[in-house]
Amino acid sequence: MPEPSVVAVFADLREEGRELDSLVGGLAEPEWARPTPAEGWGIAHQIAHLHWTDRAALLALTDAEGFAREVEAALKAPDTFVDEGAQEGARLAPAELLARWRAGREALDRALAEASPDARFPWYGPPMKAASMASARLMETWAHGQDVADALGVRRAPTDRLRHVARIGVRARDYAYAVRGMALPDGEFRVELTAPDGARVWAYGPEEAGQRVTGPALDFCLLVTQRAHRADLALTAEGPDADRWLDIAQAFAGPAGPGREPQGHR
């Protein structure tokens, strides 16, 4: 599948933020405490986390030394720094948190547009180009937006922006094995995902691959962001390694997540 243009990635990130903003922008203050599927996190924690990571991305793009200090702080508390960042923001009044998140999104959008397209910027994992950083921010915005949507009982219509999430999920295959200390599978898999319009197929990997994964793009994105258990999704694996991958897939950096329990429906 061809890679999206840099301009398209930035525009899609803006639109993903706007969609989530439309879910939370009109919430009454008590609703910000509504629990989400992430244990211990309410809606305010989800938005605070996105604001925190947007600020980190902005720092990486504009102040490498400042970002290095943030990484040092994270390394001192690897198991808690993410929750601590979310808790700090969640203590703000919802109107203040919302205003800061919006301002942070705008600042990040400007920095991404101004960044040299060929430069690589530091991150908690390998350095990334601005386009890759935007894709990662979109993936996380969509995933945490799913938590908010689930908390509110809202079913979001999938869009072509999911191609960014799917691409990261495919490219992160080997990381999912490595972070668990597992041996990497031999060879690539073929991944064929039905796009949200139901007519197109997003394909990754060689056609002749002996092992493959097929199914709806939405389901694959829910799986690799660990927003749904594979038992609740219409994904099919051919081959033992591909089947094992669907049990451990993750599109995000960091430790292996616990995933979600089967719900029996989606």
Order of alpha helices (4+ residues) and beta strands (2+ residues): alpha-alpha-alpha-alpha-alpha-alpha-alpha-alpha-beta-beta-beta-alpha-beta-alpha
